[in-house]
């Protein structure tokens, strides 16, 4: 990827968004930032970006909901989805919707640019040597079922045969690190 690409950064954490935008500008990229979905779409319509870096959680919204509208504006747009709540289910969903890559936070500018520069996945990525812990497997399963039920917590709780409040408490916790 060569500058001067136009990159749209959609991130509700103003510190991270500002630091990423500054780092990208220093590397010669043109950058617009938005903290919420409506503003992101307005910026993209005004000047269609070459690439987008989207946060998965945007307050009440999901960065997943931005992938298809952005791709409709520019089908060749490179899109990287960032999240502090990485799960296999959301990664698969992001790729199905048209994201180019999916990175867990914390991701630095070089990792993000490398992901934006790749058109296809890296088959040389090392597989983990250790299996996932039981806690991590539970987290992944909950995320998968939640995705299957379009984020509906009540339907997910019923499918998991779990009390809704118990599920809500589990969802408020950060995923188990591997």
Secondary structure as GFF3:
##gff-version 3
##sequence-region A 1 178
A	DSSP	beta_strand	6	10	.	.	.	ID=ss1
A	DSSP	alpha_helix	14	26	.	.	.	ID=ss2
A	DSSP	beta_strand	30	34	.	.	.	ID=ss3
A	DSSP	alpha_helix	37	46	.	.	.	ID=ss4
A	DSSP	beta_strand	51	55	.	.	.	ID=ss5
A	DSSP	beta_strand	57	58	.	.	.	ID=ss6
A	DSSP	beta_strand	61	62	.	.	.	ID=ss7
A	DSSP	alpha_helix	64	73	.	.	.	ID=ss8
A	DSSP	beta_strand	78	83	.	.	.	ID=ss9
A	DSSP	alpha_helix	88	97	.	.	.	ID=ss10
A	DSSP	beta_strand	101	104	.	.	.	ID=ss11
A	DSSP	alpha_helix	109	117	.	.	.	ID=ss12
A	DSSP	alpha_helix	134	148	.	.	.	ID=ss13
A	DSSP	alpha_helix	153	160	.	.	.	ID=ss14
A	DSSP	alpha_helix	164	172	.	.	.	ID=ss15
###
